[in-house]
Structure formats: C-alpha cells, structure tokens
C-alpha cells in the first residue's frame, strides 16, 4: 500500500535542487554533469596522499552553492579544490550561503556516497598467480559488463504511456539481449520477480540504505544470475542478470518492449515511508552512467553452464578488511 506521507506538501530548501518534510529530504534534483563529476573524482583520488585530502561530494556541493545549481562547468570544481586546499572552511568561504552548501552536500551525498573509497581486486601477478591489490578510487561499476556495447541518451522525464501517462524515471541503456548486467555497488536484493511495467526486474538496496537501484526489462526465460534471491547480498561488479525486453504486460515472461535495453533507475530513500509511495525520489542517472562507463567489470562465460561470471575477485575494504590469509 502506498504511504500517504509521501503526498504531503514540502518546504523548499534549495531552488531546483531539494526539498524537505519534517527535516527529511523528500525531493532531490541531481543534475550534475558528467564532466564536473569526473573532475571531482579525479581531484578526490589524486589528493588522498596529500596533507589536504579532498572529498568529491564536498567539491561538488561548494561549486553548486556558488553557481546556484548543478549545471556548472568542471572549472568550478577546480576552484572549489583550490579553496579547500588553502585550508579555508566552507563556513568562511560561503558566509550566509553555508546552509545551502549543507543541503547540497546532503543531496549529492545521498547519490554518491559509497561509490568512492578503498577496495581490493584480485589480479594476476608476474607469475600468473592471483593476488589481492588494495587501492583507492571508484568502487562502483558500470551496469553493463566489460566487452559489451550499449548506447544511451538523456531520457529521464520523457513521457511513457503504458498503463497510464507518466514520466520515465530512469535511463535506458540499449544493447543486445543476453548482455550481462552487473551490480553498480554492493548491497542487498530487495525485489526480484515480475512487474508489469519493468518485466523481470531486480531491486538492490545499498549498504547505507540510501540508494535503491532498479534494473528492469531483463531477458525472457533467463533473467537472473544463478542463485540470486531476495535477501541475498551482492558485491559491486557481480553479474546479477541479463539484458532483455520483457515487460508492459500483466502476463509473466512476456516481451512487449520493442528494443532490448536495460532500464536503470535510482531511488533515494531518506525514510522508509518513501520506499513505495506516490512521491518516490528518483534521480537522473545519465551523468552517473557516463562516469561509470570507464569502470566495467570483466566477465567470462562458464563453459559448462553458459552463465557469465566476474573474472577477478573484489573486496570492499570500507566495509570489512580482507580476511586473514586472503
């Protein structure tokens, strides 16, 4: 049942960026472009071994506060980095605008927190032996596995007519049926099965429970990776399913989607009453997909089962240290 709390009027905190009800964000407009996202990530990674490490969310929040919104150039991120590296605090830099910075930081952090940090990958050394290599950087993966092509365009908010007139609350990635789909970040499977709009779909909640990833229109007859189930934890880059064109039908396993594609949605959940309601918070992930396109999970096909699996082990070091002896 949909929660009526989500239909309450909201008080605007940021013009065009976020709104809140009783201190809980109830709407976020994430319109940061791919170029500033990429630049903020680069500066974050490059600064980690310096005396003044930078945080990409803080860089983006400062740039957005100064420009009044997410449509700012990457040069504003460079300016924010210089100011932070001078040792100045956000309060000193912004004065009366500081409260806006805090709101941008909360909104952008809800989208981006957990995507950058410490992790380890299992790679072959000079002798061919697999060894764990720890690093700091982008922990999240493109939803499309390495070696598989796709196209996408800015389609968030476009009109959809099946069932009722509504906005498209995601980004469609067009590709070949059977393309392996991987988890963008680690989390727990919360939804699995048929939905008349999304066909065979998967819903995964991030570990901090702020992000709910929705992967829809998966392959007929073979939508999911073996062993996937509600309540199961998956790791970033793990194969979870296969691209297809199911959906737009009340009858399970029906292909009524004309072009094979993955519908990728990202819902923000600041309070559990927002999870399923008339005013769910879905954000535009087009720029995020562009950013993640450079970080793709390497997969290989099992010669016996035909299933696709990731090749190299992955471990989230921010969640737990590597086991002794690994």
Secondary structure, DSSP 8 states (H G I E B T S, - for coil): --BGGGGS--EEEETTTEEEETTEEEEE-----HHHHHHHHHHHHHHTTSSS---HHHHHHHHHHHHTSS---HHHHHHHHHHHHTT--HHHHHGGGHHHHHHHHHHHHHHHTTSEEEEEEEEE-TTS-EEEEEEEEE----SB-TT---EE---TT-EE-SSS-EE--SEEEE--TT-EEE-SS-EEEEEEEEETTTEEEEEEEETTSSEEEEEESB-SS--B-TT--TT-EE-TT-EEEEBB--BSSSSTT-B--SS-EEEEEEEE-SSGGGSSBTT-EEE--HHHHHHHTTS---EEE-TTT--EEESS-EEETTT----TT-
